[in-house]
Amino acid sequence: MTATFGTIAPETISIEIGGKAIALRTQDPSFQRVIENRYAGFVKTSAAPHLEFDIDLCEPSESSADDALEVRMEAGDWVLQWGDLRANWNPDTGQGHIRQSFSPYSIDCVLRIAHGLILARQGGFLVHAASAIRNGKAFLFSGISGAGKTTISRLAPPDATLLTDEISYVRRDGNRYIACGTPFAGELARVGENCAAPLSALFLLEKGLQNRIEPIHPTEAIQRLLRNILFFADDPELVKLLFQSACEFASLVPIHRLVFVPDQRVWDIIR
């Protein structure tokens, strides 16, 4: 069955992240169940899709996931290549195709990159950071691998809602930013909650001997934010837009250095 753009056919799975739905169609019922289980909590049967992909499954080849990831614009389509995975989609028609082996992690890659490209034109971004909501406010916790994203997530108190321990979704809304939950889990292997809240602060994580929040120079804050934004496309225009977005984000959202001991008391100073 062929679906008309803007409608969801019965065999179509619509994954909504950050208020943007991406529809996935597969003729393989077992793979459909894998996708539904993988993105439980983010499946929206009635969501009108921003993009639609038909999925063809193939046998694994000798290509390796260690192959370089390529994302480029080619004849009006975005093209993504990585090991066995190849995807292409037209940003104007919203139609695309995915060829991959039987693995939900390839879908993860497509969703991350597609959302990153969508956000880049809207003043937002995906960032390597944990995030959580507490008392109606969202907080980001960013840093390199080992800085403490998983630890700060594990230490979150019962009244905090975890959006992700790995990849945060930041959407611009006028002169404020919204942090949205994602299904992209890190070491906790736990899908984030599918909810959102206004972003109150970004904390750059460092482990130390005591819990404290320190000021950080705006230039360093922007540099560290840019290092953690996920963006892989070879597109100078979008890279320029992301740089502008990072600068505007830093002017509107407080950015601090959070030095912490791996103890629940660190959450007493996060406000």
Stockholm file with secondary structure:
# STOCKHOLM 1.0

chainA/1-271         MTATFGTIAPETISIEIGGKAIALRTQDPSFQRVIENRYAGFVKTSAAPHLEFDIDLCEPSESSADDALEVRMEAGDWVLQWGDLRANWNPDTGQGHIRQSFSPYSIDCVLRIAHGLILARQGGFLVHAASAIRNGKAFLFSGISGAGKTTISRLAPPDATLLTDEISYVRRDGNRYIACGTPFAGELARVGENCAAPLSALFLLEKGLQNRIEPIHPTEAIQRLLRNILFFADDPELVKLLFQSACEFASLVPIHRLVFVPDQRVWDIIR
#=GR chainA/1-271 SS CCCCTTSCCTTEEEEEETTEEEEEEESCHHHHHHHHHHTTTSBCTTCCEEEEEEEEECCCCSCCTTSCCEEEEETTEEEEEETTEEEEECTTTCEEEEEECSCHHHHHHHHHHHHHHHHHTTTCEEEEEEEEEETTEEEEEECSTTSSHHHHHHTCCTTCEEEESSEEEEEEETTEEEEECCSCCCTTCCCCCSCEEEEEEEEEEEECSSCEEECCCHHHHHHHHHHHBCCCCCCHHHHHHHHHHHHHHHHHSCEEEEEECSSGGGGGGCC
#=GC SS_cons         CCCCTTSCCTTEEEEEETTEEEEEEESCHHHHHHHHHHTTTSBCTTCCEEEEEEEEECCCCSCCTTSCCEEEEETTEEEEEETTEEEEECTTTCEEEEEECSCHHHHHHHHHHHHHHHHHTTTCEEEEEEEEEETTEEEEEECSTTSSHHHHHHTCCTTCEEEESSEEEEEEETTEEEEECCSCCCTTCCCCCSCEEEEEEEEEEEECSSCEEECCCHHHHHHHHHHHBCCCCCCHHHHHHHHHHHHHHHHHSCEEEEEECSSGGGGGGCC
//
